Amino acid sequence: GSRLQLAAYGSARLNVYGSQGFGPDVELYLGPNLSYRLGPTFELTMLYEMGMSHFYGDEFGRFYNDGTDLEPGVRWQVTPSLMLNPYLNLYTGNRVNLASTSFGMMLNWQLL
């Protein structure tokens, strides 16, 4: 029954390359997020994303920072089967300005 929700998204991906392969062979992602419900169909959201990668051929345990960003947004449950989530993407590794800010939107539509 709380209006405040704390959650986290996470993933780990292993890419397998042959002897001529190159690129990241391990990719890790973590996205802690917070939402505050203003009403039955409307929430304010905040997501912090971070990732790191290990590259094929590098020494064991050496990871590179893939960057971080902050995503303030809103979530609107338009109907029971349609949800819109527009957000701003603010890259935190550099000075936050209009040139490094983008707009995104997720659309979830439940068909069945």
C-alpha positions in Angstrom: 0.0 0.0 0.0 3.0 2.4 0.1 3.3 5.1 -2.5 7.1 4.7 -2.6 8.7 1.8 -4.3 12.4 0.9 -4.5 13.5 -1.7 -7.1 16.5 -2.7 -9.2 17.0 -4.0 -12.7 20.1 -6.0 -13.4 21.7 -8.2 -16.0 24.8 -10.2 -16.8 25.6 -11.2 -20.4 28.4 -13.5 -21.6 29.4 -13.2 -25.3 31.4 -16.1 -26.7 33.9 -15.4 -29.5 36.0 -17.7 -31.7 39.7 -17.4 -32.0 39.3 -14.3 -34.2 36.7 -12.7 -31.9 36.9 -9.3 -30.3 34.7 -7.1 -28.1 33.2 -7.3 -24.7 32.9 -10.9 -23.5 31.2 -10.0 -20.2 28.7 -7.2 -19.8 27.2 -6.3 -16.4 24.4 -3.8 -15.8 22.6 -2.5 -12.6 19.8 0.0 -12.6 18.4 0.9 -9.1 15.2 2.8 -9.4 12.6 4.6 -7.3 9.0 5.5 -8.0 6.5 7.6 -6.2 2.8 7.0 -6.9 0.8 10.3 -7.1 -2.5 8.6 -8.0 -3.9 5.3 -9.1 -2.5 5.7 -12.7 0.4 8.1 -12.4 3.9 7.9 -10.9 7.1 9.9 -10.8 10.2 7.7 -11.6 13.9 7.9 -11.2 16.4 5.4 -12.6 20.2 5.4 -12.1 22.0 3.1 -14.7 25.5 1.8 -14.5 27.4 -0.8 -16.6 30.8 -2.3 -17.0 32.4 -4.6 -19.5 35.3 -7.0 -19.7 36.9 -7.3 -23.1 38.0 -10.6 -24.8 41.7 -11.2 -24.3 42.1 -8.8 -21.3 43.4 -10.0 -18.0 40.9 -11.7 -15.7 39.0 -9.2 -13.5 39.8 -6.1 -15.6 36.5 -4.2 -16.3 35.8 -1.0 -18.0 33.2 1.6 -17.0 30.5 1.7 -19.7 29.1 5.0 -18.2 26.3 6.0 -16.0 23.1 8.0 -16.4 20.2 9.3 -14.5 16.6 9.1 -15.9 13.9 11.1 -14.3 10.5 10.4 -15.7 6.8 9.7 -15.3 4.8 6.5 -15.7 1.2 6.7 -16.8 -1.1 3.7 -16.9 -3.4 5.0 -19.7 -5.6 1.8 -19.6 -5.2 -1.5 -17.8 -3.3 -2.8 -20.9 -1.4 0.4 -22.0 1.4 2.1 -20.0 3.6 5.1 -21.2 6.9 6.0 -19.5 8.5 9.2 -21.0 11.9 10.1 -19.4 14.9 12.3 -19.8 18.4 10.7 -20.0 21.1 12.7 -18.3 24.6 11.4 -18.7 26.3 11.9 -15.3 29.9 11.3 -16.6 30.1 14.7 -18.2 28.7 18.1 -17.3 24.9 17.9 -17.7 23.8 20.1 -20.5 21.3 20.1 -23.3 23.8 18.6 -25.7 24.3 15.5 -23.5 20.6 15.1 -22.6 18.1 13.0 -24.6 14.4 12.1 -24.4 13.1 8.6 -24.4 9.9 6.8 -23.9 8.9 3.2 -23.1 5.5 1.9 -24.3 4.1 -1.3 -22.7 1.1 -2.8 -24.4 -0.4 -6.0 -23.0 -2.1 -7.9 -25.8 -3.5 -10.9 -23.9 
